[in-house]
Amino acid sequence: TGPATGEEVSLRGAAAGGLQCKVSGSADYYAEDYDDAISTIRSIVHLHSDIFPAPSNWTDKTQETCSFTDDVNQVVADVADTNTLTKFKEYFGRGVQCSFGKLGGLKAGFLAGQGDIDGNGALKASNFVQICQQTGIPLVFIQGNITTSYTRELASLMRSVAIATVPKITLVIGNTVGHAYLAMNGGGLQPDLSYQWPGATVTCSDEHNPTQNIGKYSDGLGVLF
């Protein structure tokens, strides 16, 4: 029983993976069972090992084999090397999905935004960016249909992205708005490369008044400088 709140909770409940991974965000990886935990550990070790060659099918990922979709998770799966993705804090702050993986045999950190990026999502993404910066892992930001409110956690994410010196690439595939665009390595944070899919939009106003487009492309793949 908690002395302050009077809430009754068992020791097992307080230490449960669901609580630590989904509610507090204290744990980074969630495993369903022992085998799942071992598989996750192997994926992490594989990621940080440089003795494995690039997957042979990476160069075969052409326009015909990759989906043209606004599903950010599918885009990450298409872009990354096959079977190299390991999600970071998967069940916490689900407005942003963060994954370690490989791209052409090289380590990369993927941040995929979809829906509302709340405080938990921004906090997770900020932590992820800091880890990639500390370990020298390049960052790939994929923006779907995202919105957000300006919060302390979002400011922390912006700061982490702004001071990161690793290579940073942004791909906008949906309709992204205001602070969400900026926080996910938008133009103001000086990405090394920034791409925009046909029909994708960036607006500087909120979702209730999308009156001013920063950029919109009707055909072809736009490149923002």
N, C-alpha and C positions, 0 to 999 in steps of 0.2 A: 504494500500500500504506500502510495506516495504521500509524504508528510505534508506537502503543500496543497495538493489537489484532492487528496483522498481517493484517488483512482487506484483501483486494485489491479495489479499486474504481476504475473509470475516471473521468476527469473528466466525461464525459458522464453516467455513471451517478450521480455525486454531485450533478449539477445537474439531473437528470431531474425532470420535473414530478410523476411518480408518487411519487418519494421525498419531495419537498418538500411535496406536497399530502396524501399519504396516510399517511406515516410520521412525519415531523417536524412537520408542520403549519406550516412556515415560510412557505409561499405560501398566499394566500387563495383563489385561483380556479384551476381546472384546465381546460385546453382540449385537446380531442382533436387539433385542427389549427388552421391559420391562420384559416379561416372561423369556427370556433367561438370563437376568441379575439376576433375582431372583433365577433362577435355579443354576447359577454359584455361587452365594453367599451361597446358601444352601449346595452346594458341598464343599466349603471351610470350612464352619462351621462344617460340618459332619467330614471332614478330621481331624480337630483339636480337635474333641470331643473323649474322651476315654470311653464314656458310651455305645458305640455300640459294640456288640460282633463281632467276625470274621464271614464273610459270610459263610454260611453252605456249599457252593459249592467249597470253596477253596481247600479242600483236594481231590476233585473229578477231579482236573485238572491234568490229566495223559498224558502220551505220545500220547495216542489215541485221546484226545480231544484238544491238543495243536498243532498248525501248525508248520511243519518244513520248515521255509521260511527265506529268506533274507530280508523281509520287516520288518524293525525295529519297525514300529508302530504296526504291528500285533503281534510281539513278546512281546512288552510292554503290549498290551491288553491281551495276553495269560498269562503272568507272574503275572500281578497285579490282585487283587481281583476284581470281576465283579462290574462294575458301581461305581468305586471309583476314577477314573482318572479325574483330572482337569488340563488342559494344561496351562502353564505359558508363557505369551508373544507368543502365538501360531503363529501369523502372522509376527513376527519379527525374522530375522536371522534363516530362516527355515532349514538351514543345520543341526541344532540341535533342536530336540523337547524335551522340558522339561515338566514334569508332576509331580504333587503331587498325591499320591494315597496311597493305603494300600496293604500290602503283608502279608497274613496270619493274618489279623486284626491289623497289626502294621503299623504305618506311614512310608512311604518311598518316596524318590525323585528319579525319573527316568529321565535319560538323554539318548536320542537315537540319534545317529549320522548317517546321510545318505547323501551322495554326498559331495559337497565342503563346508567346515566349513569356512565361511567368517568372517570378523571382527565383524559384527553384531551378528552372531551366537555364536562366542566365548565370546563376551561381555555378551550376555544373559545367556550363560551357567555359566560364572564366577559369575554373580549376583545370579543365582539360587543356585550354590554350597555354596555361602556365607550365603544365607538365611537358607539353610538346616543345615549348621554348627552352626549358631546362635540359631536355634530352636531344635537342637539335632536330626535331621531326617537323618537316614542312606541313603546312595546314591547307586543307581544301574546304572551303565553305560553299554549301549548296543551299540556296534560298528558294523555298517553295512559296506558298501563300502564307505569309507571316505578318503578324501584328504584335504589338507589345505596348505596355505602358512604361513610362520612364520611372524606374525604380533605382534604389541604391545598388541592387544586384546587377542591373543592366549597366549602370555606370562602371561597376567593377569589370564587367565583360569588355566594355569599350576600352577601358584603360589597359587591360591585359592584351587585347588585340593591337592597340596602338603602339605599345612598347615592344611587342614581339618582333624579333629580327630574323626569324626563320622565314623562308619563302612562303607567301600567302597568296592563294588563288581563290577567286570568287566566281561562282556560276549562279546566275539568277534564272530560275525556270518558271516562276509563278508571279504572283502579284504581291510585292513586298512594300511595306509602308513605313515611312518616317524613321523613327529610332531603331526599328527592327532591321531595316536595311543597313543603317550605319553600324550597328553593333555587330552584325554578321559580316564584318570586313567590307563595308561599303566604301564608296569612292573617297570619302573624307578621311579614311584611315589608311590610305595609300596602299592598296593591294598591289602586288607585283603584276598580276594579270586579273582582269575582270571581264567575264563573258555574260551575255544575256541571250536567252533562247528567243526564237520568234514568238511574238505575241506576249512575252513577259513584260511586266510594267514595274516601274519604281515610282512611287509617289511620295512627296514630302509632307502631305497632310495625313490625318488619321483616316481610319477605314470608313468613318461616317461622312467624310467630306473629301473624297479623293479628286480634288479639282486641278491639281497641278502635277503633271508628269515630269519627272526628271529625265526619263528616257523610255522610249518605246520603239520596238522594232517590229515591222509587219512581216518581213521576210528576211531570210538569211540569219546567220549567227552574228549578233552584234558584239562588238568589243568595246568596252568602256575604258577610257584612259583618264 
